[in-house]
Amino acid sequence: MIQLFKEKSNCCGCTACMNICPRNSITMEKDEEGFLYPVIDVNTCIRCMACVKVCAFHNKEYNEKIPGDQEVFALKHPDRDVRERSSSGGAFTLISDYVLAQGGSIYGAVFNESFEVIHSKACNRKQRDKMRGSKYVQSNLGSIFKEVKSELETGKPVLFTGTPCQTGGLKSYLGREYTGLILCDIVCHGGPSPKVWEDYRTYLEGKYRDKIRDINFRNKDSGWRNSFLKVEFNRSVYKKSMQEDPYYILFFSHLIIRPSCHQCVYTSYHRESDITLADFWGIENTGKAFPDDDTGVSLVLVNTKKGKDLIQSIRKDSEMVKSSHSAFYQPIFERPSKISPRRPLFWKEYFAKGNAALVKYGKLTATQWMIKKIIVPVLKKTGLYNRVVKICYSSWLCKDKQFREQ
Ligand SMILES: Cc1cc2nc3c(=O)[nH]c(=O)nc-3n(C[C@H](O)[C@H](O)[C@H](O)COP(=O)(O)OP(=O)(O)OC[C@H]3O[C@@H](n4cnc5c(N)ncnc54)[C@H](O)[C@@H]3O)c2cc1C
């Protein structure tokens, strides 16, 4: 029998195997943590091995842990309103506007009507706007790879955005270059469990006795560096910072991210996409040439000639300066997120007690509280914060405590 992966940490759930199967013998099924894994129907499988061969996560290893020769830019969308609605500086909006203007379509992650995160297609700005903003949940790709392929075969331009494993999976599934395809990945330190996200929404709706109307993971009312999770109900609003909201704490404590994220082969300066987007953490150290009003700055890595041409095309519509690898801090280019030693404990309690475990583990530990509530404010006051964070990122302290601003 064909074995697609030995351990769960070997499968990132990109769906390339499901989509390539000539007999539709593979389905993606949820495990107990709510992550999707491929399951083969042995009765219809013809053992052609296409599913094994297409697996980019399994078959590739990137060892480039030092900066490559990519061009690096700091970029801001010129419209403050767009920046405030975007997670970083609105680079995605500029890039997707350009592709839409060429008559192309955009693929990215949206909330569906139940606030599950899925990948979908946009043909106009209104549909594209739903893709704006990070949704910190692993998105369900469904059979979107097949859709992207059919679209490309018509010769239309296509922008596909997603996590590095999703863009890597699509590239492997397509198996050849398409002139019209632009791949854009977002820097990602892990995709959280759709099950925990679903249970958390139910928990909030029960607590507020109201239906959720809208969700923003990166509300910037208090600035880009101090984003909030904002959940709007019909009659009230829930707003908590990354240090207070239980879901955020579970996410940043690495208790609920997919097992494969802890062994992510894409945590490298070698990228599978044409362009890579992230938050430009460290922009304040790059001098006054680029005014930063705390509404967000995008880090843009240009990985290919196609990416370079696109960035040149949007240059006149954006505020953009050339930068360098040493200007930003993004440790995820060098190593995957470390697994929390409390992960097995959390899940054990979660299966037994449900949301009670979510609330219990969704609190800062004493060490985390000390760092976030005392040390960080003192460092910020004394102007030492950025320097210390940069040193910590590459030291044992951050490796073990998993403390990041983002
Ligand atoms: C799970 C996750 C982890 C991340 N981790 C980091 C990190 O460690 N460091 C960092 O600097 N940035 C991280 N980001 C990316 C960052 O938050 C911004 O999404 C990115 O910088 C783009 O910002 P923007 O302003 O250009 O565009 P925005 O308008 O914010 O565009 C959002 C883009 O992200 C895509 N997207 C949103 N949610 C998902 C999802 N669940 N799965 C796949 N694609 C999605 C959309 O399709 C769209 O292309 C992460 C994003 C996600 C979803």
The ligand as an SDF file (V2000), in Angstrom:
LIG
                    3D

 53 58  0  0  0  0  0  0  0  0999 V2000
   -0.5420   31.8600    9.4640 C   0  0  0  0  0  0  0  0  0  0  0  0
    0.2650   33.0860    9.1570 C   0  0  0  0  0  0  0  0  0  0  0  0
    1.5030   33.2850    9.7980 C   0  0  0  0  0  0  0  0  0  0  0  0
    2.2700   34.4270    9.5220 C   0  0  0  0  0  0  0  0  0  0  0  0
    3.4800   34.5870   10.1430 N   0  0  0  0  0  0  0  0  0  0  0  0
    4.2180   35.6990    9.8710 C   0  0  0  0  0  0  0  0  0  0  0  0
    5.4890   35.9220   10.4940 C   0  0  0  0  0  0  0  0  0  0  0  0
    5.9580   35.0890   11.2810 O   0  0  0  0  0  0  0  0  0  0  0  0
    6.1860   37.0510   10.1940 N   0  0  0  0  0  0  0  0  0  0  0  0
    5.6890   37.9800    9.3050 C   0  0  0  0  0  0  0  0  0  0  0  0
    6.3400   39.0050    9.0820 O   0  0  0  0  0  0  0  0  0  0  0  0
    4.5080   37.7820    8.6780 N   0  0  0  0  0  0  0  0  0  0  0  0
    3.7610   36.6840    8.9380 C   0  0  0  0  0  0  0  0  0  0  0  0
    2.5640   36.4980    8.2930 N   0  0  0  0  0  0  0  0  0  0  0  0
    2.2370   37.3510    7.1200 C   0  0  0  0  0  0  0  0  0  0  0  0
    1.7800   38.7620    7.4300 C   0  0  0  0  0  0  0  0  0  0  0  0
    0.9140   38.7190    8.5460 O   0  0  0  0  0  0  0  0  0  0  0  0
    1.0560   39.4030    6.2520 C   0  0  0  0  0  0  0  0  0  0  0  0
    0.0330   38.5500    5.7840 O   0  0  0  0  0  0  0  0  0  0  0  0
    1.9020   39.6730    5.0480 C   0  0  0  0  0  0  0  0  0  0  0  0
    2.9760   40.4950    5.4200 O   0  0  0  0  0  0  0  0  0  0  0  0
    1.1010   40.3780    3.9300 C   0  0  0  0  0  0  0  0  0  0  0  0
    0.6810   41.6250    4.3660 O   0  0  0  0  0  0  0  0  0  0  0  0
    0.1330   42.7460    3.3650 P   0  0  0  0  0  0  0  0  0  0  0  0
   -0.0950   43.9830    4.1560 O   0  0  0  0  0  0  0  0  0  0  0  0
    0.9800   42.8270    2.1450 O   0  0  0  0  0  0  0  0  0  0  0  0
   -1.2100   42.1390    2.8040 O   0  0  0  0  0  0  0  0  0  0  0  0
   -2.5930   41.7650    3.4390 P   0  0  0  0  0  0  0  0  0  0  0  0
   -3.6590   42.5880    2.8240 O   0  0  0  0  0  0  0  0  0  0  0  0
   -2.5450   41.6670    4.8710 O   0  0  0  0  0  0  0  0  0  0  0  0
   -2.7900   40.3570    2.6780 O   0  0  0  0  0  0  0  0  0  0  0  0
   -2.9760   39.1780    3.2250 C   0  0  0  0  0  0  0  0  0  0  0  0
   -2.3840   38.1480    2.2810 C   0  0  0  0  0  0  0  0  0  0  0  0
   -2.1830   37.0020    3.0490 O   0  0  0  0  0  0  0  0  0  0  0  0
   -2.9090   35.9050    2.5240 C   0  0  0  0  0  0  0  0  0  0  0  0
   -3.4320   35.1460    3.6630 N   0  0  0  0  0  0  0  0  0  0  0  0
   -4.1430   35.6190    4.7070 C   0  0  0  0  0  0  0  0  0  0  0  0
   -4.4210   34.6120    5.5590 N   0  0  0  0  0  0  0  0  0  0  0  0
   -3.8810   33.4920    5.0370 C   0  0  0  0  0  0  0  0  0  0  0  0
   -3.8690   32.1250    5.4350 C   0  0  0  0  0  0  0  0  0  0  0  0
   -4.4550   31.7020    6.5600 N   0  0  0  0  0  0  0  0  0  0  0  0
   -3.2350   31.2410    4.6440 N   0  0  0  0  0  0  0  0  0  0  0  0
   -2.6490   31.6280    3.4770 C   0  0  0  0  0  0  0  0  0  0  0  0
   -2.6370   32.9100    3.0520 N   0  0  0  0  0  0  0  0  0  0  0  0
   -3.2480   33.8330    3.8200 C   0  0  0  0  0  0  0  0  0  0  0  0
   -4.0200   36.5030    1.6650 C   0  0  0  0  0  0  0  0  0  0  0  0
   -4.4080   35.6100    0.6470 O   0  0  0  0  0  0  0  0  0  0  0  0
   -3.3340   37.7540    1.1370 C   0  0  0  0  0  0  0  0  0  0  0  0
   -2.5510   37.4160    0.0280 O   0  0  0  0  0  0  0  0  0  0  0  0
    1.7880   35.3740    8.5830 C   0  0  0  0  0  0  0  0  0  0  0  0
    0.5390   35.1800    7.9520 C   0  0  0  0  0  0  0  0  0  0  0  0
   -0.2090   34.0400    8.2430 C   0  0  0  0  0  0  0  0  0  0  0  0
   -1.5450   33.8620    7.5380 C   0  0  0  0  0  0  0  0  0  0  0  0
  1  2  1  0
  2  3  1  0
  2 52  2  0
  3  4  2  0
  4  5  1  0
  4 50  1  0
  5  6  2  0
  6  7  1  0
  6 13  1  0
  7  8  2  0
  7  9  1  0
  9 10  1  0
 10 11  2  0
 10 12  1  0
 12 13  2  0
 13 14  1  0
 14 15  1  0
 14 50  1  0
 15 16  1  0
 16 17  1  0
 16 18  1  0
 18 19  1  0
 18 20  1  0
 20 21  1  0
 20 22  1  0
 22 23  1  0
 23 24  1  0
 24 25  2  0
 24 26  1  0
 24 27  1  0
 27 28  1  0
 28 29  2  0
 28 30  1  0
 28 31  1  0
 31 32  1  0
 32 33  1  0
 33 34  1  0
 33 48  1  0
 34 35  1  0
 35 36  1  0
 35 46  1  0
 36 37  1  0
 36 45  1  0
 37 38  2  0
 38 39  1  0
 39 40  1  0
 39 45  2  0
 40 41  1  0
 40 42  2  0
 42 43  1  0
 43 44  2  0
 44 45  1  0
 46 47  1  0
 46 48  1  0
 48 49  1  0
 50 51  2  0
 51 52  1  0
 52 53  1  0
M  END
$$$$
